[in-house]
Amino acid sequence: MDGTFELSASGVCYFFANELGRNRELASVALIGALGDKQKMTGGNEEILRNGLEAGVVEEKRGVNLPSGKLRDVLIYSLEPYLDFYGKEDELEEFLEKAKLDGDKEFDELSEEEVRRLADAIVLRLLKKNAYTGIFNQIVGKRLILKNLLIKNAVSAVDVVNSCGRIGAMSTALAMLLGDVEAMNRAIRINNEYVIQTLEELKKWRDEVREGFCIRYLVMENGLSASPIATIFSRYVFTDKPLIVVNIKNEYAKVSARTNEALAERVDLAEIMRLAAREGRRERRRSQSCSRCKHHARQGGGVFEGG
């Protein structure tokens, strides 16, 4: 089973919980992990989805995978898919006008015909923006409704849980998943703030991405987080080469490397990062050894030099 696309850590926990007893109602929670990891509904995830449908806690609908809310706000603040409407109100109004859609209407209340027009318009925009075409099946097609959770729209649930995790508010996300309404309201506020911060970061760093022979890379200083920037840029903006994002904060560097399925057939990014990490450790040991030698020499121990 492919752990990259067919089963997430939450899926593993789900299967373990079902070994302890009949806990199929947890399928909705497990699917949040799978969707958050951008996985497919195949392998273990397919079984979890089937369990959820049979248990009546998950429902499938045809449509577009977007969070809930007023359509105009949904399009502006969406990170998955990243439609690049933030700060571009004129483009958004033109988009809505061409698709004959009312931006003040609730996304969840769109008719089938309106959803079809929205799907067509989104795909056309993403194609123009150079998005990776492999993501289209994730965006347009089946939507998941998590019937036994406070937030029913699976996309919204994923966004809220993910943003809580990014800022370390895991207890808030857990309480929400356990049915705490106050925790849900806190989590939604956290998500709203996180989304705006991320959109600002995307706008700030976009022009700083550099191109190498076989990769693109971005070095940020005191950025919000490397992971969401790398994910969104690699899926929607810089899709032709693997992308490596480094975020330097408090003298530490956090690295996120991303690629897509088409590139992964030719490039083993996991192996590249493993080798890079190994070389980094070697260089660190050499640096530490050199520092100890210099310290020894200053203390009168002497250093032999060739000559």
C-alpha positions in Angstrom: 0.0 0.0 0.0 1.3 3.4 -1.0 1.5 5.6 2.1 1.9 8.7 -0.1 -1.5 8.5 -1.8 -3.5 5.5 -0.3 -3.4 5.8 3.5 -2.6 8.6 5.9 -1.6 8.4 9.6 -5.2 9.1 10.6 -6.2 6.1 8.4 -3.8 3.9 10.3 -5.4 5.0 13.6 -8.8 4.3 12.2 -8.0 0.7 11.3 -6.4 0.3 14.7 -9.6 1.6 16.4 -11.7 -0.8 14.5 -9.5 -3.7 15.7 -10.4 -2.7 19.2 -14.1 -2.5 18.4 -16.7 -1.4 15.8 -15.8 2.2 15.4 -16.9 2.9 11.8 -18.3 6.3 12.8 -14.7 7.5 13.0 -14.4 7.1 9.2 -15.3 10.8 8.8 -12.4 11.9 11.0 -10.0 9.5 9.2 -11.0 11.0 5.9 -10.1 14.5 7.1 -6.5 13.2 7.4 -6.6 11.7 3.9 -7.9 14.8 2.3 -5.5 17.0 4.2 -2.6 15.0 2.9 -3.9 15.4 -0.7 -4.4 11.6 -1.0 -6.6 9.6 -3.3 -9.7 7.6 -2.4 -7.9 4.3 -3.3 -6.3 1.5 -1.3 -7.0 2.0 2.5 -8.7 5.3 2.0 -11.2 3.6 -0.3 -12.1 1.1 2.4 -12.5 3.9 5.0 -14.8 5.8 2.6 -16.8 2.7 2.0 -17.1 2.1 5.8 -18.3 5.7 6.3 -20.9 5.4 3.5 -22.2 2.1 4.9 -22.3 3.5 8.5 -24.2 6.6 7.3 -21.7 9.1 8.6 -20.4 10.1 5.1 -22.2 11.2 2.0 -21.0 11.6 -1.5 -22.3 14.4 -3.8 -21.2 15.6 -7.2 -19.8 19.1 -7.3 -16.8 21.3 -6.7 -14.6 20.9 -3.6 -14.6 24.3 -2.0 -15.2 25.4 1.5 -18.6 26.7 2.7 -19.6 30.4 2.7 -20.6 33.2 0.4 -19.4 32.3 -3.1 -17.4 35.6 -3.4 -15.6 35.0 -0.1 -15.0 31.3 -0.9 -13.3 32.1 -4.2 -11.2 34.9 -2.6 -10.0 33.0 0.4 -9.7 29.5 -1.0 -6.3 27.9 -0.6 -7.3 24.5 -2.0 -7.8 25.1 -4.8 -5.7 28.3 -4.9 -7.5 30.5 -7.4 -5.4 33.7 -6.9 -8.2 36.1 -6.4 -6.9 37.6 -3.1 -6.5 41.4 -3.7 -7.8 41.0 -7.3 -11.4 42.1 -6.9 -11.8 43.2 -10.5 -10.7 39.8 -11.8 -13.1 38.1 -9.4 -16.1 40.2 -10.5 -15.2 39.5 -14.2 -15.0 35.8 -13.4 -18.4 35.8 -11.7 -20.0 37.8 -14.5 -18.7 35.4 -17.2 -19.9 32.4 -15.3 -23.2 34.1 -14.6 -22.9 33.5 -10.9 -24.1 35.5 -7.9 -21.2 36.1 -5.6 -23.5 36.8 -2.6 -25.1 33.3 -2.8 -24.1 30.6 -0.4 -21.8 28.1 -2.1 -23.7 25.2 -0.6 -27.0 26.5 -2.0 -25.9 26.6 -5.7 -28.0 24.7 -8.2 -26.6 21.9 -10.3 -26.4 24.2 -13.3 -24.6 26.8 -11.3 -22.2 24.2 -9.9 -21.5 23.1 -13.5 -20.7 26.6 -14.6 -18.6 27.2 -11.6 -16.6 24.0 -12.2 -16.0 24.9 -15.9 -14.8 28.4 -14.9 -12.5 27.2 -12.2 -10.8 24.6 -14.5 -10.3 27.3 -17.2 -8.7 29.7 -14.7 -6.4 27.0 -13.2 -5.3 26.0 -16.7 -4.4 29.7 -17.5 -2.6 29.9 -14.2 -0.4 26.8 -15.1 -1.8 24.6 -12.3 -0.9 20.9 -12.3 -3.7 19.2 -14.2 -3.6 16.1 -12.0 -5.4 18.0 -9.3 -8.5 18.6 -11.3 -10.1 15.3 -10.3 -9.6 16.3 -6.7 -11.3 19.7 -7.2 -14.2 18.7 -9.6 -16.2 15.5 -9.2 -17.2 14.0 -5.8 -17.7 16.1 -2.7 -17.8 14.5 0.8 -20.3 15.5 3.4 -19.2 14.5 7.0 -22.7 14.0 8.5 -21.7 13.2 12.0 -19.3 16.2 12.5 -20.1 19.8 13.4 -18.5 21.0 10.1 -20.2 19.0 7.4 -18.3 20.2 4.4 -15.2 18.0 4.2 -13.1 20.8 2.6 -14.0 23.2 5.4 -13.3 20.6 8.0 -9.9 19.9 6.6 -9.0 23.6 6.4 -10.1 24.3 10.0 -8.3 21.2 11.5 -5.2 22.0 9.4 -4.9 25.6 10.5 -5.3 24.6 14.1 -2.5 22.2 13.7 -0.3 24.8 12.1 -0.4 27.1 15.1 -0.3 24.3 17.7 -4.0 24.5 18.7 -4.4 20.7 18.4 -6.6 20.6 21.5 -9.1 23.0 19.9 -9.3 20.9 16.8 -9.8 17.7 18.9 -12.5 19.3 21.0 -14.3 20.4 17.8 -14.2 16.9 16.4 -15.6 15.6 19.7 -18.6 17.9 19.3 -17.7 21.1 21.3 -19.4 24.0 19.6 -17.4 26.7 21.4 -14.2 24.9 20.2 -15.6 24.9 16.7 -16.1 28.7 16.8 -12.5 29.2 18.1 -11.2 26.9 15.4 -13.1 28.8 12.7 -11.6 32.1 13.9 -8.1 30.5 13.9 -8.7 29.3 10.3 -9.8 32.7 9.1 -6.7 34.3 10.5 -4.5 31.6 9.2 -5.9 31.8 5.6 -5.3 35.5 5.4 -1.8 35.2 6.7 -1.0 32.4 4.2 -2.5 34.5 1.3 -0.3 37.4 2.3 2.7 35.1 2.5 2.0 33.8 -1.0 1.8 37.3 -2.4 5.0 38.3 -0.6 7.2 35.4 -1.6 6.0 34.5 -5.1 8.5 36.7 -6.9 11.4 35.4 -4.7 11.2 31.8 -6.1 14.4 31.0 -7.9 15.0 28.5 -10.7 17.9 26.1 -10.8 18.8 23.5 -13.4 16.4 20.9 -12.2 14.6 22.5 -9.3 13.0 25.7 -8.1 13.7 26.9 -4.6 12.7 29.6 -2.2 14.6 30.8 0.9 12.3 32.7 3.3 13.4 34.5 6.5 10.8 34.4 9.3 8.1 33.2 7.1 4.8 31.8 8.4 5.6 28.2 7.5 7.4 26.5 4.7 4.9 23.6 4.2 1.8 25.4 3.0 3.8 27.7 0.7 5.6 24.8 -0.8 2.4 22.8 -1.3 0.4 25.6 -2.9 3.2 26.9 -5.1 4.1 23.4 -6.3 0.4 22.5 -7.2 -0.8 25.8 -8.7 2.0 28.1 -9.7 5.4 26.4 -10.2 4.4 23.0 -11.5 7.2 22.1 -14.0 10.0 21.3 -11.5 10.3 20.0 -7.9 10.1 22.9 -5.4 12.1 23.2 -2.2 11.2 25.9 0.3 13.5 26.8 3.2 12.2 28.9 6.1 14.9 30.3 8.4 13.6 31.3 11.8 15.3 31.7 15.1 18.6 30.3 13.7 16.9 27.1 12.5 16.0 26.2 9.0 12.9 24.2 8.2 12.7 22.6 4.7 9.7 21.5 2.7 10.1 19.7 -0.6 7.2 19.2 -3.0 6.6 17.6 -6.4 3.6 16.2 -8.3 2.8 12.7 -9.6 4.0 13.4 -13.1 7.4 14.6 -11.9 7.6 11.8 -9.3 7.7 9.3 -12.1 11.1 10.7 -13.0 12.4 12.2 -9.8 12.6 10.5 -6.4 12.4 13.6 -4.3 12.3 11.6 -1.0 15.7 10.0 -1.9 17.1 13.4 -2.9 16.1 14.9 0.4 17.5 11.9 2.3 20.9 12.3 0.6 20.9 16.1 1.2 20.1 15.5 4.9 23.0 13.0 5.1 25.4 15.4 3.5 24.2 18.2 5.8 24.9 16.1 8.9 28.4 15.3 7.5 29.1 18.9 6.9 27.9 19.8 10.4 30.2 17.1 11.9 33.2 18.5 9.9 32.4 22.0 11.1 32.2 20.9 14.7 35.4 18.9 14.4 37.2 22.0 12.9 35.9 24.2 15.7 37.2 21.7 18.3 40.6 21.7 16.7 40.8 25.5 16.7 39.8 25.5 20.3 42.4 22.9 21.2 45.1 25.0 19.4 44.1 28.2 21.3 44.5 26.2 24.5 48.1 25.3 23.6 47.5 21.9 22.3 49.0 22.7 18.9 47.9 21.6 15.4 50.0 19.7 12.9 50.2 21.2 9.5 51.7 19.6 6.4 54.7 21.3 5.0 
